[in-house]
Amino acid sequence: MTAIAEGLTLEETAVAELAAGFRGQIVGCDDASYEEHRKIWNGSIDKRPALIARCAGVADVISAVRFARKNGVPATIRSGGHSFPGLSVADEAMVIDLGPLKGVRIDPQRRTARVQSGVLLGELDKETQAFGLAAPAGIVTHTGVAGLTLGGGIGWIQRKHGLSIDKLRRVDVVTADGEFVTASADENPELFWGMRGAGSNFGIVTEFEFELVPVGPTILAGPIFWKMEDSPEVLRFWREWVADSPDDLMTIVVHRKAPPLPFVPEELHGQPVVMVIPCWIGDLDEGEKFIKPMREFGNVVADVCTRKPYLMHQSMFDPSFVPHRWYYFRGLDTPELNDEMIDITVDYALRIKSPLTSFPIWQMGGAISHVSDDDSAFGARSAGITYNIGCSTENAEGFDEERQWVRDFWNALEGYQSSVYVNFMSDGEESEARIRSAYGASKYDRLKALKRQWDPDNFFRSNQNISPD
Ligand SMILES: Cc1cc2nc3c(=O)[nH]c(=O)nc-3n(C[C@H](O)[C@H](O)[C@H](O)COP(=O)(O)OP(=O)(O)OC[C@H]3O[C@@H](n4cnc5c(N)ncnc54)[C@H](O)[C@@H]3O)c2cc1C
């Protein structure tokens, strides 16, 4: 017997057998690269897995699943490692790491992309934009395509082109039995339905196929700033302004202490500000006309909403979400922003302590709401607004206080909640009832039936879990 990690012992021969047939790398806790590979994006998560199986291909994924099943080792699945609550790593478990799977193949004629699971959003954008195309995805380049897509996938072009899952055409999946299957509208359609919104529950996706849409390469986007004390009026104006906005427009509102960036006037650095960030992907002259009233509202203190490459805008938030800082998030959806919610939002925003904390309020609707609710497992198509209340500190210092601020803020808004986006949920505090509410009762029952079919032993359970029982 050999001790691989505290609390878990495995037959030495079993691990040796796995390693011998593995094309990628098996990393144990004594290996030099263990510290590097056990880390995930959220620095507040400090887990010590037993083994990290860095897969080089589908065969490795199959071997890893079969090994874990045979030896009774709990497994977690990691692609981009950006789960807010750190669901892709656990103590004494085996991390099945898809990170090394970096293949992307664009077919510009058919306008499709085949994307392996370790691909990050910026990597996908780089390949698609070479052809003036894009797949709807998120707003930070180092997020994983896999986890983001399997929960739904929201981002800057969602109001025109829908969620990531709305452009998903096919997935390759390794099941809990270590079998390989494909799911699409024609093959295993019920699995394909569940994969689009609750995907981490049913298998390990090794490759995605997306339909692509033309975007840019030049778009009109960037933040407009006001002092945070003006936020009650700014939010009310924004609410009316976006009420009938064309689907070419998507906006995010951010409250934070102004970062010391060159385009922010020096006297504002560290001062509380509110930003409205439009992203217009239609005709640029029409966009300028539509955005004008917002950028002329009140006392704008900085305005960097301008024509620029889509790729540049996609990385705009990267400096706010640097890997390995400490983070905590809780999300909620609401049909609309009412006056009470505005008061609560501004009240809490003014109490932000950390210079790194920033929380986005997302304008939803548009193409997301034009797709039938039955089309996929995703449960939040009718959201008008999505809050992702989050905090960040450099390290443990001040983190507990800032996290308590998130919890209090979320509690104050809870009564207005209509749904929640699973990728913006935290862990531990999310009960089965809340996961059920993320999908709605009838979809949840349908997902449970699917779970019983594809994963009756709940092998895939380090996720927003749909229990088979
Ligand atoms: C900085 C940052 C920015 C974000 N921005 C956005 C955004 O703009 N839009 C948005 O929609 N979301 C956003 N999110 C949330 C994001 O969608 C989720 O955190 C998502 O889970 C990240 O996917 P990942 O592959 O990086 O994560 P991982 O931590 O690797 O995985 C997350 C979950 O997905 C499961 N999973 C991972 N890979 C697979 C796979 N191949 N097969 C089956 N299950 C798998 C894991 O088991 C785990 O439960 C953001 C998160 C961060 C940290």
The ligand as an SDF file (V2000), in Angstrom:
LIG
                    3D

 53 58  0  0  0  0  0  0  0  0999 V2000
  -13.3570   35.3910  -13.2440 C   0  0  0  0  0  0  0  0  0  0  0  0
  -14.6500   34.7180  -13.5950 C   0  0  0  0  0  0  0  0  0  0  0  0
  -15.4710   35.2770  -14.5540 C   0  0  0  0  0  0  0  0  0  0  0  0
  -16.6720   34.6530  -14.8910 C   0  0  0  0  0  0  0  0  0  0  0  0
  -17.4540   35.2150  -15.8550 N   0  0  0  0  0  0  0  0  0  0  0  0
  -18.5570   34.5820  -16.2630 C   0  0  0  0  0  0  0  0  0  0  0  0
  -19.3180   35.0750  -17.3540 C   0  0  0  0  0  0  0  0  0  0  0  0
  -18.9980   36.0910  -17.9280 O   0  0  0  0  0  0  0  0  0  0  0  0
  -20.4000   34.3790  -17.7460 N   0  0  0  0  0  0  0  0  0  0  0  0
  -20.7790   33.2180  -17.1330 C   0  0  0  0  0  0  0  0  0  0  0  0
  -21.7510   32.6170  -17.5630 O   0  0  0  0  0  0  0  0  0  0  0  0
  -20.0830   32.7270  -16.0830 N   0  0  0  0  0  0  0  0  0  0  0  0
  -18.9910   33.3760  -15.6490 C   0  0  0  0  0  0  0  0  0  0  0  0
  -18.2760   32.8790  -14.5980 N   0  0  0  0  0  0  0  0  0  0  0  0
  -18.7620   31.6970  -13.9040 C   0  0  0  0  0  0  0  0  0  0  0  0
  -18.3000   30.4720  -14.6580 C   0  0  0  0  0  0  0  0  0  0  0  0
  -19.2320   30.2020  -15.6790 O   0  0  0  0  0  0  0  0  0  0  0  0
  -18.2310   29.2470  -13.7390 C   0  0  0  0  0  0  0  0  0  0  0  0
  -17.3670   29.5290  -12.6730 O   0  0  0  0  0  0  0  0  0  0  0  0
  -17.7720   28.0180  -14.5000 C   0  0  0  0  0  0  0  0  0  0  0  0
  -18.0620   26.8990  -13.7260 O   0  0  0  0  0  0  0  0  0  0  0  0
  -16.3040   28.0500  -14.8230 C   0  0  0  0  0  0  0  0  0  0  0  0
  -15.9570   26.9650  -15.6410 O   0  0  0  0  0  0  0  0  0  0  0  0
  -14.5000   26.3350  -15.5520 P   0  0  0  0  0  0  0  0  0  0  0  0
  -14.3960   25.2600  -16.5570 O   0  0  0  0  0  0  0  0  0  0  0  0
  -13.4980   27.4230  -15.5830 O   0  0  0  0  0  0  0  0  0  0  0  0
  -14.5350   25.8010  -14.0710 O   0  0  0  0  0  0  0  0  0  0  0  0
  -14.1390   24.4650  -13.3050 P   0  0  0  0  0  0  0  0  0  0  0  0
  -13.8600   24.9280  -11.9210 O   0  0  0  0  0  0  0  0  0  0  0  0
  -13.0990   23.6920  -14.0050 O   0  0  0  0  0  0  0  0  0  0  0  0
  -15.4860   23.6530  -13.3070 O   0  0  0  0  0  0  0  0  0  0  0  0
  -16.6670   24.1700  -12.7540 C   0  0  0  0  0  0  0  0  0  0  0  0
  -17.7480   23.0990  -12.6320 C   0  0  0  0  0  0  0  0  0  0  0  0
  -18.0120   22.5340  -13.8970 O   0  0  0  0  0  0  0  0  0  0  0  0
  -17.7750   21.1350  -13.9000 C   0  0  0  0  0  0  0  0  0  0  0  0
  -17.0000   20.8120  -15.1060 N   0  0  0  0  0  0  0  0  0  0  0  0
  -15.8590   21.4240  -15.5030 C   0  0  0  0  0  0  0  0  0  0  0  0
  -15.4540   20.9060  -16.6600 N   0  0  0  0  0  0  0  0  0  0  0  0
  -16.3240   19.9360  -16.9950 C   0  0  0  0  0  0  0  0  0  0  0  0
  -16.4160   19.0540  -18.0910 C   0  0  0  0  0  0  0  0  0  0  0  0
  -15.5140   19.0740  -19.0640 N   0  0  0  0  0  0  0  0  0  0  0  0
  -17.4470   18.1710  -18.1290 N   0  0  0  0  0  0  0  0  0  0  0  0
  -18.3770   18.1570  -17.1430 C   0  0  0  0  0  0  0  0  0  0  0  0
  -18.3310   18.9820  -16.0710 N   0  0  0  0  0  0  0  0  0  0  0  0
  -17.3090   19.8680  -16.0010 C   0  0  0  0  0  0  0  0  0  0  0  0
  -16.9610   20.8710  -12.6460 C   0  0  0  0  0  0  0  0  0  0  0  0
  -17.2360   19.6090  -12.1070 O   0  0  0  0  0  0  0  0  0  0  0  0
  -17.3910   21.9600  -11.7050 C   0  0  0  0  0  0  0  0  0  0  0  0
  -18.5480   21.5690  -11.0040 O   0  0  0  0  0  0  0  0  0  0  0  0
  -17.0700   33.4620  -14.2460 C   0  0  0  0  0  0  0  0  0  0  0  0
  -16.2340   32.9050  -13.2760 C   0  0  0  0  0  0  0  0  0  0  0  0
  -15.0450   33.5300  -12.9460 C   0  0  0  0  0  0  0  0  0  0  0  0
  -14.1840   32.9460  -11.8820 C   0  0  0  0  0  0  0  0  0  0  0  0
  1  2  1  0
  2  3  1  0
  2 52  2  0
  3  4  2  0
  4  5  1  0
  4 50  1  0
  5  6  2  0
  6  7  1  0
  6 13  1  0
  7  8  2  0
  7  9  1  0
  9 10  1  0
 10 11  2  0
 10 12  1  0
 12 13  2  0
 13 14  1  0
 14 15  1  0
 14 50  1  0
 15 16  1  0
 16 17  1  0
 16 18  1  0
 18 19  1  0
 18 20  1  0
 20 21  1  0
 20 22  1  0
 22 23  1  0
 23 24  1  0
 24 25  2  0
 24 26  1  0
 24 27  1  0
 27 28  1  0
 28 29  2  0
 28 30  1  0
 28 31  1  0
 31 32  1  0
 32 33  1  0
 33 34  1  0
 33 48  1  0
 34 35  1  0
 35 36  1  0
 35 46  1  0
 36 37  1  0
 36 45  1  0
 37 38  2  0
 38 39  1  0
 39 40  1  0
 39 45  2  0
 40 41  1  0
 40 42  2  0
 42 43  1  0
 43 44  2  0
 44 45  1  0
 46 47  1  0
 46 48  1  0
 48 49  1  0
 50 51  2  0
 51 52  1  0
 52 53  1  0
M  END
$$$$
